[in-house]
């Protein structure tokens, strides 16, 4: 039974990653600056999906479960990363140029502005904003975040308003 169960688990995992694997790089980009940390976080998310697959009972959609694992992993990763950094190592972070600036097209500027606005949100708000941008409704956001649908709707409305204000240059973050 062990070999058969392992093969079934692997098939289920590969199917889920095939259908919803884009969640890992998207969450990794959202929660890390460009570079090596994003790849590390993406790998950690995939590892956590594998480790927690046995606990997925199918009570929610597979994508909802994968969002939950990915966001929880990202927040944990971010907390660990901040503990490793000494406070003085961040003193010059704002003065470091982007090693790969976007090519400069209109869509690239819009995407860059949106990512900048998202980065100024608190980590919990960023998670909800990401789910909103992925097309999740208040019910699915509520399930992922562990809050009521009404609370999710209110928070999404506030986040949407903050993002619009930031993108219009009316809020500094």
C-alpha positions in Angstrom: 0.0 0.0 0.0 2.9 2.4 0.7 4.2 2.5 -2.8 0.7 2.8 -4.4 -0.3 5.5 -1.9 2.9 7.5 -2.6 2.3 7.2 -6.3 -1.3 8.4 -5.9 -0.1 11.3 -3.7 2.4 12.3 -6.3 -0.2 12.2 -9.1 -2.6 14.3 -7.1 0.2 16.8 -6.3 1.3 17.1 -9.9 -2.2 17.5 -11.0 -2.8 20.3 -8.5 0.4 22.0 -9.4 -0.4 21.7 -13.0 -3.7 23.4 -12.6 -2.9 26.0 -9.9 0.9 26.1 -9.8 0.9 29.8 -10.9 -0.1 30.7 -7.3 3.5 29.9 -6.0 5.4 32.4 -8.2 2.7 35.0 -7.9 2.7 34.9 -4.1 6.5 34.8 -4.1 6.8 37.9 -6.2 4.2 39.7 -4.1 6.0 39.0 -0.8 9.7 39.3 -1.7 11.9 41.8 -3.5 13.2 40.6 -6.9 16.0 38.1 -6.8 16.9 35.0 -4.9 14.4 35.2 -2.1 11.5 35.0 -4.5 12.8 31.7 -5.9 13.4 30.4 -2.3 9.9 31.3 -1.3 8.4 29.7 -4.4 10.3 26.5 -3.6 9.1 26.7 0.1 5.5 27.1 -1.0 5.7 24.0 -3.3 7.3 22.1 -0.5 4.6 23.1 1.9 1.9 22.1 -0.6 3.6 18.6 -0.7 3.9 18.3 3.0 0.3 19.4 3.8 -1.3 17.5 0.9 -2.3 14.7 3.3 -4.3 17.3 5.3 -6.3 18.5 2.3 -9.7 16.9 2.7 -11.5 18.5 -0.2 -13.8 20.5 2.0 -12.8 23.6 0.0 -11.7 24.1 -3.6 -8.1 23.0 -4.2 -7.2 26.5 -5.3 -8.5 27.9 -2.0 -6.4 25.4 0.0 -3.3 26.2 -2.2 -3.8 30.0 -1.6 -4.1 29.3 2.2 -0.9 27.3 2.2 1.0 29.8 -0.1 0.0 32.9 1.9 0.7 31.3 5.3 4.1 30.2 4.0 4.8 33.6 2.6 4.0 35.4 5.8 6.1 32.9 7.8 9.0 33.3 5.3 8.8 37.0 5.6 8.8 37.0 9.4 11.9 34.7 9.4 13.6 36.9 6.9 13.1 40.0 8.9 14.5 38.3 12.0 17.6 37.4 10.1 18.2 40.9 8.9 20.0 43.3 11.2 18.2 46.7 11.4 21.2 48.6 10.1 21.3 46.4 7.0 18.1 48.1 5.8 19.5 51.6 6.1 20.5 51.8 2.4 17.8 49.6 0.9 15.8 52.5 -0.5 18.9 53.8 -2.4 19.7 50.6 -4.2 18.6 50.8 -7.9 16.5 48.1 -9.4 18.9 45.7 -11.2 16.4 45.0 -13.9 14.1 48.0 -14.5 11.1 47.3 -16.6 11.4 47.9 -20.3 9.2 51.0 -20.0 6.1 50.2 -21.9 2.7 51.5 -20.6 1.7 48.1 -19.2 5.0 47.7 -17.5 4.6 51.1 -15.8 1.1 50.2 -14.7 2.2 46.8 -13.4 5.2 48.4 -11.7 2.9 51.0 -10.1 0.5 48.4 -8.9 3.3 46.2 -7.4 4.6 49.3 -5.7 1.2 50.1 -4.2 0.8 46.4 -3.1 4.2 46.5 -1.5 3.1 49.5 0.7 0.1 47.5 2.1 0.4 45.6 5.3 1.2 41.9 4.7 -2.4 40.8 5.6 -3.9 43.4 3.3 -1.5 42.4 0.6 -2.7 38.8 0.8 -6.4 39.9 0.5 -5.5 42.2 -2.4 -3.7 39.4 -4.2 -6.8 37.2 -3.9 -9.0 40.0 -5.1 -6.7 40.6 -8.1 -6.8 36.8 -8.8 -10.6 37.2 -9.1 -11.6 35.6 -5.8 -14.9 36.8 -4.5 -15.5 37.7 -0.8 -16.6 34.2 0.0 -13.4 32.6 -1.2 -11.3 35.4 0.3 -13.1 34.8 3.6 -12.4 31.1 3.5 -8.7 31.6 2.7 -8.3 34.3 5.4 -10.4 32.6 8.0 -12.8 35.6 8.4 -16.5 36.1 7.6 -17.7 36.9 4.1 -19.0 40.3 5.3 -15.6 41.2 6.9 -13.8 40.1 3.7 -16.1 42.3 1.7 -15.5 45.3 3.9 -11.7 44.8 3.9 -11.6 44.3 0.1 -13.6 47.5 -0.4 -11.1 49.4 1.9 -8.1 47.9 0.2 -9.5 48.7 -3.3 -10.0 52.3 -2.2 -6.5 52.5 -0.7 -5.0 51.1 -3.9 -6.9 53.5 -6.1 -5.7 56.4 -3.9 -2.1 55.2 -4.0 -2.2 54.8 -7.8 -3.7 58.2 -8.2 -0.9 59.7 -6.0 -3.3 60.8 -3.3 -1.8 58.5 -0.6 1.8 57.9 0.3 1.2 54.4 1.9 
